[in-house]
Amino acid sequence: DNSRTLDNTQNMVRIGEEMKEVFEEMGLSVIHDETPYDYPQYNGAYSRSGAGVEEYLKQYPSIKIVLDVHRDALIGEDGTVYKPLTTVDGQDTAQGMLVMGSPEAGDYPAWMENLTLAMKIQKSMNTLYPTLARPITIRGSSVYNQELTNGSLLVEVGTHGNTLQEAITAARLFAQTVVDLVK
């Protein structure tokens, strides 16, 4: 649709790149996979991305956190596109949300560890930037590859209604809260 692009300077790869920049500025090592797993179709995207994550985990067993970065799609029944927005330090900022898979969707041994990490990040965001985070969402329909390792989270940075700059600001603030926890 017209809200999607393969231009990595304008899509979620850019948002991941902004997070990577913050992580590296703070001394963390980062692997940023820029593969468009949902292209040319959504169907099968999680199995394709899961295979990618498994390869990285084999190649780099010291990986501590795996972030699957998305944007949400909030569309009303009447076609209204919603954009969760806040202001942080005078800047319009997309709100972020952590999405957790649930063990009711399948084998998920890291469930409690991943939920605990999500709750710590949520608490940090609420402390540092009280309006940045939407509530954690737990979905029973999928595990979102979170069963592959401890420290695995799905992060929604705004929606397709937010501007690129609003999402960039949110991504950088989110990354800062993660760095503060990791260090």
Disulfide bonds with the S-S distance in Angstrom:
none
